[in-house]
Amino acid sequence: MKQSAADIKRWERIALIAAVVILLSPALYLLKAQTVEPLPAAGPGQFVGSEKCKKCHETAYNKWLGSHHELAMAEANESTVLGDFNEASYTDPYNQVTSRFYRKDGKFFVQTEGPDGQPGEFQITYTFGVTPLQQYLVPFPDGRLQCLNIAWDVNKKQWYRLPPYEVDGPDDWLHWTRGGQTWNTMCAECHSTRVTKGYDPDKETYQTTWFEISVGCEACHGPGSEHLAWADKPPLARTKTEGYALTVRTGNLDTSEQIKLCAPCHSRRFQLGDNLHAEGELLDLMVPQLLSEGLYYPDGQILEEVYVYGSFVQSKMYRHGVRCSDCHDVHSLKRHKEKNALCTQCHRAETYDSKQHHFHKEVHNGQPSDGYLCVKCHMPGRIYMGADYRPDHSLRIPRPDLSAALGTPNACSALGCHADKSLAWNVEHYTRWYGESRKPHYGEVLAAGRSLKPGAEPELVRLADDPLLPAIVRATALELLRSYPSPASREALARALESNDALLRYTAIRSLAFFDADTRLKRVAPKLYDSVKAVRMEAAMLLSTLPEDRLRQDDREAFRKSLHEYREAMLYNSDLAPQRYNLGNLAANLGDDVQAISAYKKSIAIDEQFYPAKVNLAMLYNRQGNNAEAEKLLREVIDQHPQLYETAYSLGLLLAEMQRFVDAERYLGQAAAGMPGYSRIHYNHGQVLLVLNRPGPAEDALQKALTLEPQNQEFFIALAQAYLKTGHPEKARDLATETLRRVPDHVAARDLLRHLDQ
């Protein structure tokens, strides 16, 4: 059976990536900026500096001295630099570049590969951290500070190479001279106090400033001038003032309130603007990264450098009110107690600090053993930055059985304690100790959702609706439901829009791209008035796909304000590829193709490997009729990332539109194999197979589409016509009969039977 090019062109053009506005938090593992005059606070009060706090808070101040916060960043001098700059050299084993570290005129220098790929001399102006490693910052033009990719191992007293190791030369975004290692955007906010980024997206320059070079008292307590004025009065003259006139309340906080103070730095996140150190909801300042593939294992264990927040909010400890300060002194950052004594502050020692519970000895084969420590089983960690061991703060029960099912690590074997034993050995001993019973784990559902398994949708809906699960898990389930555009997922997303949790509302909006216009107006427009910034601005972004006159007159001003918030948040981070991409999406939504193309191209120029910008630019070129450029971009993406089945789908549709059906079938087939649960891919694959006169495979593909969506009239008609046109009316009759059995009110099936009877 042949179909015309016009028929093919009418096919729905779906690009899953293109429908998603990305708010990524990039590879957050490096550094900081340049010193200027002190900056006043943007909110009430002025910053005064930690030294002013010492007179009244000497105990807290002395604890803070020498802490990781106090030593987070410093000017490079004889007292702060720990590395060997006495004509030391280091040869990078990954690129064979030899770097030389030396002093000159009382300053510190490194000779190493520069931005042009040639050896250059660079001055070290700042140190970053003190233990277990120290990094070094180099000033570059345009106000940048770049983090050297060679650090000093404080414990081993030697130079070593920092990850990432797979850097493709000086043009790679991850090269130490490029954007992935720019202190101003990647790390400044969390290593100094009252940082203002000061990025100019037009000039592509920085005027980054801080008030205090390290993480001082006001990083948590907010600007202290009003508190200082209150404290300087005689005791009897001090008026009764809430919070002692401090800008940020830090006393008598419950767990969610306290973690809100820590999360802006101790999380993998997307920042919405400078931290004004004022009260507000967490999502007024930042959006935390969900349990996404590549950052977390499917069961929520840490994989990449995600810091603590995303782990801790998964824990039972968090749910039951345990706070950061219950384990850590908030000023020295040290633990209150060591070893199991820290845990037995709350847990009964006779029950849990016993061999009957942990089954491990303190001395094994005559040698001290740490297998009995609570943290060895419940907080296994990973080494980041080549030398920094960080425990997982989800405080989970070890599950070797999940390792067998999902390939996740576990404290027994995969993370080192019994690495010499097989996984089966660990599962056997675990079962012998604790029995056969296992609770279902959300990791199994998230793993199925990541793999786009057809049966995952009901379980993802269940996770999203379960109020007993951590919000970050529920939000991750909502995000995965994007790939299951069905009535059930739509209803789950609509319910999440009304959640009391801002993260759920925000994620639901970002997952509603496949909602029709009327549903968007009904469900999303009210969120323009949400009390939380991230929710408001994401609602405006989604509604920007509609003409403004579709909004109620009363909603248009709120829409403009929220859209301005969105644009400002993207411009704040427009030195990063994802945010330039988002600006391109916004321009495209508003019909400004010229601005959209410019933003997409800038995103690609920042990071050539950021493929979503290439995909959306290809979509835009296709709308303009420039299919040659669209095809070129999509092929680049698939060549670099063969597993991106959504992009293969987009390329297949594009090639079909260009009437290159043999090539189109190849990519649609690739997409259908990789995304078996996505019905429309099978439908479009079947249509191309019909064009190629391959009725057998075409019928199989169309049958898969209809099996996934038995109520879909379009899919039914396509398969029925395929049967009739290939001379198989009996198959068409059987199809109609079976469809009516499954969907009694199916109009097309009833009409077909009537036609066949006549």
N, C-alpha and C positions, 0 to 999 in steps of 0.2 A: 504494500500500500504506500502511495506517495502522498506527501503533504507539501503544500506550497511554502515558499519562504515567508509569506505573510502569516501563515498559520504558526510557523515556528516563532516568528517575531512576537506573536501575541503571548507567548509563554511568559509566565511570571519570572521576572529577573530577581532572584533572591541571592543576596550575598550576606551570609550570617555575620561576617566580620564587619561589613559595612554598616550593619544595623546597630552595632555596639559602640557606644561612646566610651572610650577607655580612659580611666583615671588610674594610671599605674603609679606605684611608688617604686622608683628605679633602684638600681643596685646600691643600696644605702650602706656603703661601708667606708666612706672617707670624708673629708677634711674642711679647712676654714679660711678666714679673710684678712682684711687690712684695718689698721687702727686709725680712727679719726676722733674728732672731739666727741665728748659724751653726748648722748642723745636723750632728750626728755621723753617721758612716758607719753603714750598717745591717750591713755585713759586718765582717771583721777590720780593725782600724786605724781611725784618725780622719783627717779631712781637716785639713790644716795651712795650705794656701794657697800660691800660686806664689812669693810673696816668700821663703818659707823655703827654696826650692830654689836661690836665686841664689848662695849662698855657695860651693857645690860645683860648680854647673853654670852658671857665668856665661856661657859661650859660647852654650849652648842658650837660656838665659834672655834674652840680648840679641837673639838671632834672633827669639824669640817676641814681644818688645816691638815694637809697631807692626804686628804681623801681623793678619790678619782674625780670627784666634781671639782675640787679646788685645783687639781693639776690637769684638768681636761685640755688646757691649751696654755701656752706660754711663749713669750719672746725667746728666741734662740740665743742663749748666752752660756757662759762657762758653768753656771749652776743648774741650768735646765737641760742641756744637751747630754744625753746618756751614751750615744753612739760613739764609735771610734772614728774620729776625724783626723787621726795622725797618719796621713798618707796611706790609709787603708784602701784596699781594692776588693771588689767582689765581681765575679763573673756569673751572670744570670744563666742558669742551666737551660732555660726555655728558649732564649733567643741569642745566647752566646755573647751578649753585650757586656763588656767589662766597664764597671763604674769605679771612679776614684773619689775618695772622701778626704778632704784636707781643710786646713785653716789658712786664711790669708787676711792680714791686717786686722786680726782679732775677730774675724767673721768666719762663718762656716760655709763650705762650698762642696758641690758634687759635680764631677764631670761625667756625663752620661749621655745616652741617646736623646736628642731633642725632637721637637715637633716636625722637623724636616728629615728625620731619620739619620742625621749626622751627629757626631759627638759635639757637645756644647757644655759651657760652664754655667752653673746655676747656683745662686746663693740660697741658703737655707735661712728663712727669716723667723719661722715659728716651729715649735715642737707640739706634738699632738699625743697626749697620754704619757703614762710612765711605766705601766706594767700590765700584762706580760710582754708588751712590745711598745716601742715608741716610733711614731711616724714623723715625717718632716714635710714642711710646706714651703713651696717655692713661688715667689710672686711672678706673675706673667702680665703682659699688657692687658689693657681694658679692665683692670681692677680684679683680675682673677688670682686666686691662690690655687696652685695645683699640688696634689699629694704625690710625692715620690712613691714609686711602686717597690722600692726597696726599703725595708724597715729594720730596726734594731731589735733583736731578740734579747730582752733584758736578762732572762734567766740563763740562756746559753752564751750570752755576751758575744754575739756574732751577727753579721748582716745576713738577711735572707730575703727572698723574693715573695712579695704579697700576691695572693690571687686577685683577679682571675689570671690564669696562666695562658689561656688560648687567645692571645691578642694578635690580631692580624696587622702588625706594623703600625706606624705612627698615624695612619688615617683612621684607624679603628677608634670608635667612640670610647672604648675601654682603655686605650693607651693613656699613660700617666699624664700626658700633656693635653688630653681631650676632655670632653664634657663629663664622661663617667667618673672622672677623678677631680672634678672642680669642687673645691671646698665650699664656695659661696652657696651652691645649691644642694650639694649632697650631704653636708655635715655641719655647717656653721651653726644652725639653729640649736643644736644640742650640745655644743661644746663651749658656748659663751652665753652671757646674760644680755637680754634685750637686744637681740640681733635684728637688724633691718637689712633685708637682702639687697634692695636698691638696684634691681636689674632693669635696664632699659631695653625693651624688646626691639625697638627700631634701630638703635645704635649698637645693640648687642654688647653693652658694657655694664660693669658693676660698680656701684658705690656702696659696698657692704660695710656696715658699721656695727659696733657693739658698744654697750655701756661698760661692761666688765668682761675682761678677756676670758675668764674661766666661768664655771657654773657656780654662781654665788647665791647668797641668801635670797635675793629678790627673784631668782629664776623660779623659785617655788612660791614665795610669799607675795610676789608682786612688788610694785614700786613702794618704797618705804618712807617717803618724806612726811606723809600725814601721820603715820605711826611715830616717827621720830619726833615730830612737833608735839604730839600727845605725850610721849614719854618724857620729854624735856621739861614738862610742867611739874610743879610740886604735886605730890600725890593727892592732896586735897583739892587741887585745882583741876584735876583730870575729870572731864565729863564722862558719863557712862556712854561708851561707844562700842557698838557691835564689832567684835573681832579686833579690839584695841586699835581701830583705825587702819588695820592692814587691808590692802586691796583684795587679797585672796584669802579666804578662810582656809586654815590648815589644821585647826584643832577640832577634836570630837567628830571626825569624819567617819562615815560608814565605808565599806569596802569600795563601792562604786564611786563615791565622791573622792576617795583618796587616790584610786587608780587613775582618775581623770587628771590628777596633777602630774602623775608619772608618765602616762601614756604618750603625751606629745613628743617625748624623746625616746622612751623605751618601747617603741613599736615600729613595725614596718607600716608606712602610712603614706598618704598623699596630703600635703600641706595646702590649706586654702589661702594662706596669707601669713604675714608676720605674726608671731605670738605676742599679743599685747599684755599677757600676764594678768588677765582679768577674769572674773567669773564668767561662766557660760557653759553650754553643753559641749561635749567632746567634738561632736560633728559640726560645731560652729568654727572650729579651728582646723580640723583634720578629718580624714576618712581612713580608718584602719584597713589594712589589706585583709581580705578574707582567706580562708584555707585553700588557696589556689594551687593548682598543679604547678610544680617547679619551685614552689616556696615551702609547702608543707606536704608531708606524706598524706595519703588519703584518710588515715585515721587521726590526723591533726598533729602528729609529731613534727618537730622542727626538721627542716631539710636545709634550706638556704638560710641566710642570715636574716632572721625575722624579729630578733630581739625577744622581749618577754611578754608583752601585752597579749598578743594573739594566743599564746600558750596558756597564760595564767587564767584568762577568762573562760577557758574550757574546763578548768579544774573544779572539783567538788569543794576545794578550799574556798575559792572565790564565791561559789554559790552559797556557802554556809557562813560567809562574812569575814573570812580571814583577809587581812590587809597586808600590803607590802611591809608596813612597819611592825607587824607581828613577828617577822623574821629578821628584818634589817633595821639597824639604827638609821634614822632618816638623815642624820648629819655626818656620821663617819662612814655610812654605808656598810659597815661590818655587820656580821650576823650576831644576834644577841647571845647565842650559845653555839657550841661546836658539836659536831657529830650528832648522835641520836638525841642528845639533850635538847636540841632545838625543836625536834618533833614532839618529844614527850612533855613539852610545855602544855600541849593540848591532848595528846594521845596517851593512854595509860601505858606506862613503861612495862608493867608486869605482863601486859597482853601483847604489845607490839614490839618492844625491845627485848625479845626473847627468841631463843632458838626454835621454839614451837611455832613461831610465826615466820621467821625469815630463813630458818634451816641452814644458816651459815655460821662458820666458826670465826672467832676473832684471831685464832692462830691456826694455820693450816700447814702441815708438814714442817713444823718448827719455825715457820715464818709468819710475821703479822699479816693478817688478811683484812681487807675492808669490805668483804662481801656482806657482812652483817649490817652495814650502814643503810639507813632508810633511803638515802639519796641514790645509792647504787642501783636500787630496783625501781624507785619511783621518780627519780629525776636524772635519767641517763642523759648525757650531753654529747655535743659534737665540737670539734675544733674549727674555729673560724679564723680568718686572717692568718692562717698558717701556724698560729701559736696560742690562740685564745680559746680555752675550753669553757663552754657555756652550757649549763644544765638546762634541760627542758623543764619549764615551769608549769606544765599541765598536770604534774603530780599524778600520773596515771598508774593503773595497775598493769604490770607486765602481761603481755598477751603474745606468747610465742605462736599460738595458733593463728593469730592474725598475720604474723610474719609468713606462715605457710600459705595462707589464703591470698594475701595482698602484696607480699614482698616488702612489707614494712620492717623497720628495725625493731629490736627488742632488747631489754636490758640484760637478758640472759646470755645471748650469743652474739647477735649482730653488732653490739656496741662494745664488745671486748672482754667481758668477764670470762665467758666460756667460748671464746672464738675458735678454740681448738676442737670443739665438739660440734657434731652435726646439729642441725635444727631439730631433727627427729629426736635426738638425745635430750635436748632441752624441753621439747614438748612432753616427752615421756616423764621426765622428772617433775615438771610443773604439774602434770596431771596426777602423778602419784602423791604429791604434797597437798594439792588443793582440790582434787576431784575432777569429775568430768564436766560439771555444770559450767556453762559459759553464757554470759549475757550477750544479746545482740549488740553490735557496736555500729555507731553511725558511719564509721570508716568504710564498712562494706557497702553501704548505700552510696556514699560519695565516690567510691572507686567505680561503681557501676555507672554513675552519672558522668564521671569523667570519660569513661569509655563509650558513652552514648549507647548503652545497652537498652534495647527496647523496653524491657521490663522494669527499668529503674524509676520511671516517672511516678507511679503510685507511692513508692517508698520515699522519693524525694518530697513529694507533697506531704507525706506523713511527718518527715523531719521538719519541714518548714512550719507545720502547724503545731508542733509539740512544744508547749510552754515550759516543759521541764528540761529541755535541752538548752545549752548555751546559745545566746543570740548569734554568735559568730558562726556556729554550726548551722543554725536555721537560715541565716543569710546566705551562706555558701550553697545550701540546697536551693534557695530561691534563684541564685545566680545560675546554677546548673539547669534549672527549669527553662532557661532561655532556649535550650535545644529541644524542648518538648512542647511546641506550640499547640496545645489542645485545650478543650474546655476545662478539664481538671486543673491544668497548670494555671490557666487564666484565673480561675476561681481562687486558687491558692495565692496568687500574686495580688489579687484584689483584696483578699483578707489581710495580707501583710501590709497593705497600704494604710490600714486602720490600726496597726499595732502601736503600742505605747513606746516601743523601742525604735529610736531614730535610725539605727543601722538597718533594721528590717524595712522600714518605710523607704529609705534611700535605695536599698538594693532592689526592692520591688519595682520602683520607678525605672531603674536602669534596665530592668528585665522586661519591660512592657512594650518594647519596640514593635512587636507583632500585633498589638491591639489596634483595632480599627479606630478611625478618627473620632466617632461618637463616643466610644468607650474611653478614649484618652481624655476627652473633654469632661466626661462625667466623673471619671475616677481620679484624674491627675490634676485638673484645674484647681480643686480645693486645696491642694498641697502648695500652691503659690503663697498661701497664708500660714504655712507651717512655722512653728516657733524655732526650728533648727535650720541653719543656713544651708547645709549640704542638701537637705531635702528640698528646700525652696528652689535652689538653683538648678537641681537636677530635673525638677518638675518643669521649670521654664525651658530647659534644653529640650526635653521631650516634646513639649508643646510647640517649640519653634519649627517643627516639621509641618505645622498647619498654618494656613493664613491667619493673621492676627484677627481679622474680622469674624473668624469662627468663634472666638472667645466672646463671652458676655461683656458688654460695655464696662460693667463694674469690675471685671477681672483684668482689664488690659493694663492698668497702671501697675498692679501687682506683678503682672507678667513682665513688664519692662524693667521694673526694679530687680526682680529675681534674675532676669536674663543679664542685667548689668553685673550682678554678683557673680554669675557664672563666668562672664567674660573676664572680669577682674581676676578671678581665681586662676583662670587659664593663662592670662598675661603674666601673672606673678611667677609662674613656672614655665614660661614660654621659651626658656633656654633648654628645655627638655623636649624630645621628640613627641612623646604622647600628648603634651599639652598644645603644641603647634598643630598636631593632628586634630585635637578636639576643636580648636579654633577653625580649622578647615571644615570640619563637620558642621559647625554652627553657621559658617558662611554659606555652605551648600544648602543647608536648611532654609536660610533666608533668601536664597536665590542669587547670591553673589558668587557666581562661578569664578570670576577673576580672582577674588580674594581667597576663595577656597583652594584653587590651584596653587596660588602663591604659598599658602600655609602648608599644604601637603608637601610641596617641593622643599620648603624649609625644614619640615620634619624629617624628610629623607636626607637632606644635607647634614642635619645634626647627627643622625644615626642611620647610616645606609641600610642597616639590618632591621630597622623598625618596619616590618612588613605591612601592618595595618594601613599606614599612610599610602603605600603603593597600591593596596587593594582598593581603597576608596578613591584614589586618584584615577585608577583604571575605570571604576564605575562612572566617575564624572566624565572622563574622556568618551566612554561609550555613549553616554547621554548626548554628548556633543557630536557624535558620529565619527570620532577619531578612534576607530576600532584597532588600527594598527598599533598605536601607542598603548592602548588598553591591553591588548594581547601581550605586548612586550613586557609590561609591568607584571602581569599575572604569571607569565612564564618564569620571570626572575624569582618571584616568591616561591613558586612550586619547586623550582630547581634547588633553592636554598632550604626549603622546608617541605619535603614530600608528604609529610604527615598532615599537612593542612588541607584536609578534605573539603572544607568550606570553600577554599580558594580554588581547588580543582573543580568544584561544582560551578563556581562563577565562570571559570575559564570554559568549561564545557558548554554553558549557556551562551557565552559570547561566541564561541566557534559555531554553534548551531545557528545563531542569528546571522553569522557570516556565511551560512550554507556549506560549511566545511564539516560535514556530518561524520566522516570517519574519525577525524581528530576529536570532534565533540563527544562521540560515543566513548572514546578512550578515557577522557577525563570525567565524564558523568559516571562511567562504570567504576572508576577509581573512587569517586565520591560516594557512590552507593555502597561499595564494599566497606569503606571506612566509616560511614554513618548509616548503618543498617536500620536505625530507628526513625529516620527522617523520611516520611512518606513521599514528599514532593520530589525528592531526588529520584526515587524509583519511578515516579510518574514521568518525569522529564526524560529519564534514561529510556523508559519504554517508548516514548514518543519518537526519539531519535532512532531506536532500533526498528521501529515501523518504517521510518523514512528509508532506512537501509535495507528494507525488505527482509528482515530477520524476524518473522512472526513468532517463532517459538520463544526465543529469549525476551522478545517484547512482551508477550503475554505473561511470562514469569515476572518481569519487572512490574508490570501493571498490577498483577495479582498481589505482589508484596505491598505495593502502595495501598491497595484496597483493604488488605488484611490489617494494616496499621490504622486505617481510617475507614471502617466499614460503612459509616454514615455519609461519606463524601460522594456527592452526586457526580461530580466531575470525573473522579477516578472510575466510578462504576460505568459511566457512559463510554469512556475511552476503552475500557476492557471489553465491554459488550460489543462496541463497534468493531474492535479488532477480531473478535470471534465471528461476527457476521460477515465481515469483508473477506475473511479467509475461508468462508464456507463451512462454518461450524455453528449452526443455529442451536444445536442441542446443547453445546457448551454455554451459549448465551442464556438458554432457558434454565439450565442448572444454576448458573450464576445468579439469575434473578430470584429463583426459588430459595437458594441458600441465603441470599442477602435479605429477603423478606423474613426469613426465619430469625435472622440475627437483629434486623432493624425493621420491625413490622410496618412502620409508617414511611418507608423509603419510596419516594415518589417515582424516581426513575425506574426502579425495579418493577413496580406495579405497572407503569406505562409500557415497559418492554414486554411483560407477559401478555398484556392486552393486545399489543401489536402482533406478537407471535401467534396468539390464538386466532386473530383475524386473518 
